[in-house]
Structure formats: C-alpha cells, structure tokens
Amino acid sequence: MARYTCSYRVKTSLTDLETLLKQLLKDCDFEVTYHTLDYMMAREIPGKVPFGKLVTVEVLIDSTTATKNQVQLSLVVKNDELPLQLDNHCRKLFEGIQQVIAKNYQWQLVESVPS
C-alpha cells in the first residue's frame, strides 16, 4: 500500500478551513465522502485509473490547538498500489496536492513538515 503523509500549519480560521479544503480537494479531482470538525476524507474520482490505483485522502484537523487565524492539519494520501517505483500514481497525486496547498491564495502556509 502506498502511503504519503505531511503536516501543515496554515494561516486561516477553523471556520473557513472546511470550505477551503473542500475546494482544494475538488480542484485536485477528489470528491469529499465524509467530514466532521476534525476529519475529512476524499477519494479520487473513478474513471482515469484502475480501481486498485484510486487514491484516498484523509485530512486530520487539529482543532484543539487551532487559534483564530492558524490551524494545523495532517494529510494522509494512500492507495492499494504497491509503491515499487518512486514515480507511482499515488506519489504524483500527493505531490500535486502539496503544490496546490503551497500556492493556495486563500491561506498562507506557515509551516510544512513532510513525513
């Protein structure tokens, strides 16, 4: 199973974060399937790759340490594909999401910690 993680601290309010994350995931061709205050799950829209390569994104939101204008979140991007090559489908989507997060004009990226 391919699995890539990264943690971020972004400059936005907790109330705005849900809307911004939904739009970010939509822009990256994911559909949100489940969300709560502290968690969001999205899956890649089927049709472009075989079923085993479909990617799932989990966003863990740390609402306990959130301030009025900063929120910490962790991303887990995974699929059932064995990561036999560094340049696999899951990794490509993970890097694409990272680029969108870094360049998102709706929030300011304060800190990024790859795992």
Disulfide bonds with the S-S distance in Angstrom:
none
